[in-house]
Amino acid sequence: MKALKPTVCIEYCPKCGWMLRAAYMAQELLTTFTDEIEGVMLKPAEVEGAYIISIDGVIVFDRKEQGKFPEIKELKQLVRDVVSPEKNLGHSDKTV
């Protein structure tokens, strides 16, 4: 039996107008992790100002805690470290 692939959830504040940002990030993640994730869910937040990215319910990025939005390069690294640690992200990878 094949193990289920993880699902990324991007919870965004619709009142803040962050749906397009969330959709862009979802597109980037789906393109980069085609074989590693089940999908990306966009979820309108009930809490104003929320922008939280989680993988199978485990938060990997919270805008309120970090005080900023994630750069796409940073987000790809965070997701990669959970779903496929051995994956090389090419130009988006960490600099040593």
Secondary structure, 3 states (H helix, E strand, C coil): CCCCCCEEEEEECHHHCCHHHHHHHHHHHHHHCCCCCCEEEEEECCCCCCEEEEECCEEEEEHHHHCCCCCHHHHHHHHHHHHCCCCCCHHHCCCC
